[in-house]
C-alpha cells in the first residue's frame, strides 16, 4: 500500500504547523461483502460510498447485508505523544472499527457522526490497518425499525483523521466539535450566552482557554482568557455578553464566529459559527426574535438517482437552489439529519430546518416500529442526544423532531415519547419540539408543535373535506400549535384525463394529474388559513424505496433524479416565490389527446392577468383560485399551439388531437 500521508506529513514537519491537523481519509479504500470468500477481489473505492448503487441502476438487488471497508494509514514517528482520532460523518447503519486487529468501538445509528480515539492501537513509523465492518440490516434495537426510505448501507459520508496534542478540545462529545454555545437570554440590545467547552486530556487537571468572538462583519467584539478545571464529561463554561448584537433572522442571517484555543492557541484551536435568535412557539404561531414566520416548508429525504445516499456538497447546493426557487423558507430532514454542510448553508442563507429523530412508522400494517426493550429505548435516546449536540450551534435549526406517524397500538409508547421529549427539552430549552402525526389521542399533546399529516381526498373523502377538518381542529384544539403536511404520489410517465377519485388509488397507477389535483385542492384551502403556523409539502423530491412497486416513492414535486419538475412544483412557485415571476401551462406532458374540446390551465404569479391564444385565436382565462387560471373548453384540431403571456413572461405548449400518426398523412 502507498503511504498515503507522506506528502502531508512533509508539510507538517517543514512548516510551523498548528497543533491540530485534520486529514481526509476518503481515498484508497478497499470494499468487499462479508459473504465474499476472499478479500483478494475487493474493489477499490473512494468515499462517500454505498453498496446499493447497482440496485438504483436496475442492475441488481437491493442488499441489506454486511460489508467490510479497509485501508492503511502511515503514522510517522513524529506523532508519538500526540492523540489520533477518526471521525466518521455517517455510516449506514451499524459500524465497528478495528485498528491493527483491535476492536476500537461500535456505533449504532446510520445518520449521525461519531468519533473514536485510536492512539493506543497504533504503531509509529509503520502502516496501520483500518477495517470498518458495516451493516445496513434492520435490527430490533437500532432506530428506525420501520421506514419507507432505503437504508443504502456503506460509509456514505466523509471520514477524517484528527491529530491533536495530549490536551485537546474533545472530538468525542457525541460526535460534535466539542463547543456548544448556549443562548441564555436574547434581546434586541444584548446577548447573554455560555460557551461550553469540552476538554479531554491524558494527565492535566486544568487548562487555560482563550476565547475570541468575531461579529458578522469580521471584527473581534470579545476576547476572554479563563482557567478551567478539566472533568471528564463536563464542560468548562465561559459566560459571554454581547451588546448591540446583530441577530439572526431568516432574511438577515447574521453569523458570529467563536474560536476557543488551549493555552496560547498552540496546543489546540477550534472555531464554530452560530447566530443569536430567540424562538417562540405558541397558538399564535412560530416567532423568531418576536416576528411571526409563516412557514412554507418541504420535506427532504436523503438520496437521489444514481447516487443513493452518498451525496456530495454539489448535490446539496443543487437541491437548495431548487428549494429557494420554489419559494420555500424551511426544510424538514425526514427521519434523521442530513450532512452538516446542508445546515451550514441554511445558516448562511436563512433557510429554517426541522430535524427528525429516527423514531418513525412506515404505512405498512406488518411493520413493528417500537420494541419495548431497554436496548431500543437507549438507542433512540443516544441518537437523539447525538442529533441535538451535533446540530446545536446551527441557528437555522429551529425545532427538534421527536416522532413521525407512530400510533398507539400494542406496547404503551406514550411514556417513551415523553422521555424523548423531556430529554430534548433538558438538552435544549431554546428550541421547540415537534412531531408529525396522523393519529388521534394523547400522543398529540406532548411536543410543543404538532404537524398533522393529512390525506383527505386521496384515501377517503374529498379534498374539500380538508376545510371541514381544519375548521373543527381550530375550534376544538385551538390551544395546540398546529401545522399541516400533505402530499401523495404522481408519476410524470403516467398521464390521464380521468379525475381523481379517493379510495380507488392503485399504487401502480399514479398519474401526474392526480398529484396535481391534490396539491391544487389543498393549496386553495390552506394557503389562506393563518391559524396553522406552517404548511409542509411531502415531498420536495421523489425518493428511493424498495417497498414501492418500482422502487421509487413518487410523492415528490421533482423526480428522483432531481431534474424534471412536476406541475405542482410550478403551483407552489407561483404561490410562494415573491422574487421571480411564474407563468406555466399545466399538463404539457399530456400532449396527445383524443377529445377535440379541451380546457387549459395556467399558473401565474404576475400582477398582470395572463392572456392566451389557441392557434393565434384569443381565449379568455379566468382566475379560479389564487395564481390558478383556467379557460372554458375550446375546440382544438390536429396540432394546436397554445401561447400564454403576462407582462414580459411567456409560455407555450403544443397539443396534438387524435392519433399522432394519422396527423402526418
HELIX and SHEET records of a PDB file:
HELIX    1   1 UNK A    6  UNK A   14  1                                   9    
HELIX    2   2 UNK A   39  UNK A   41  5                                   3    
HELIX    3   3 UNK A   53  UNK A   56  1                                   4    
HELIX    4   4 UNK A   77  UNK A   79  5                                   3    
HELIX    5   5 UNK A  119  UNK A  121  5                                   3    
HELIX    6   6 UNK A  313  UNK A  326  1                                  14    
HELIX    7   7 UNK A  340  UNK A  349  1                                  10    
HELIX    8   8 UNK A  374  UNK A  391  1                                  18    
HELIX    9   9 UNK A  414  UNK A  427  1                                  14    
HELIX   10  10 UNK A  442  UNK A  445  5                                   4    
HELIX   11  11 UNK A  465  UNK A  476  1                                  12    
HELIX   12  12 UNK A  512  UNK A  526  1                                  15    
HELIX   13  13 UNK A  567  UNK A  576  1                                  10    
HELIX   14  14 UNK A  660  UNK A  663  1                                   4    
SHEET    1   A 4 UNK A  21  UNK A  24  0                                        
SHEET    2   A 4 UNK A 159  UNK A 164 -1                                        
SHEET    3   A 4 UNK A  83  UNK A  88 -1                                        
SHEET    4   A 4 UNK A 114  UNK A 117 -1                                        
SHEET    1   B 6 UNK A  43  UNK A  45  0                                        
SHEET    2   B 6 UNK A  29  UNK A  33 -1                                        
SHEET    3   B 6 UNK A  66  UNK A  75 -1                                        
SHEET    4   B 6 UNK A 126  UNK A 135 -1                                        
SHEET    5   B 6 UNK A  94  UNK A  99 -1                                        
SHEET    6   B 6 UNK A 102  UNK A 108 -1                                        
SHEET    1   C 2 UNK A  91  UNK A  92  0                                        
SHEET    2   C 2 UNK A 154  UNK A 155 -1                                        
SHEET    1   D 2 UNK A 168  UNK A 169  0                                        
SHEET    2   D 2 UNK A 199  UNK A 200 -1                                        
SHEET    1   E 3 UNK A 179  UNK A 186  0                                        
SHEET    2   E 3 UNK A 190  UNK A 197 -1                                        
SHEET    3   E 3 UNK A 236  UNK A 243 -1                                        
SHEET    1   F 4 UNK A 220  UNK A 229  0                                        
SHEET    2   F 4 UNK A 206  UNK A 214 -1                                        
SHEET    3   F 4 UNK A 256  UNK A 262 -1                                        
SHEET    4   F 4 UNK A 268  UNK A 274 -1                                        
SHEET    1   G 2 UNK A 248  UNK A 249  0                                        
SHEET    2   G 2 UNK A 252  UNK A 253 -1                                        
SHEET    1   H 3 UNK A 279  UNK A 282  0                                        
SHEET    2   H 3 UNK A 285  UNK A 288 -1                                        
SHEET    3   H 3 UNK A 291  UNK A 293 -1                                        
SHEET    1   I 9 UNK A 295  UNK A 300  0                                        
SHEET    2   I 9 UNK A 330  UNK A 333  1                                        
SHEET    3   I 9 UNK A 352  UNK A 355  1                                        
SHEET    4   I 9 UNK A 397  UNK A 404  1                                        
SHEET    5   I 9 UNK A 432  UNK A 437  1                                        
SHEET    6   I 9 UNK A 449  UNK A 453  1                                        
SHEET    7   I 9 UNK A 482  UNK A 486  1                                        
SHEET    8   I 9 UNK A 534  UNK A 537  1                                        
SHEET    9   I 9 UNK A 295  UNK A 300  1                                        
SHEET    1   J 2 UNK A 543  UNK A 544  0                                        
SHEET    2   J 2 UNK A 552  UNK A 553 -1                                        
SHEET    1   K 4 UNK A 583  UNK A 585  0                                        
SHEET    2   K 4 UNK A 601  UNK A 604 -1                                        
SHEET    3   K 4 UNK A 628  UNK A 630 -1                                        
SHEET    4   K 4 UNK A 622  UNK A 625 -1                                        
SHEET    1   L 5 UNK A 592  UNK A 593  0                                        
SHEET    2   L 5 UNK A 649  UNK A 657  1                                        
SHEET    3   L 5 UNK A 639  UNK A 646 -1                                        
SHEET    4   L 5 UNK A 611  UNK A 614 -1                                        
SHEET    5   L 5 UNK A 617  UNK A 619 -1                                        
SHEET    1   M 2 UNK A 597  UNK A 598  0                                        
SHEET    2   M 2 UNK A 634  UNK A 635 -1                                        
END                                                                             
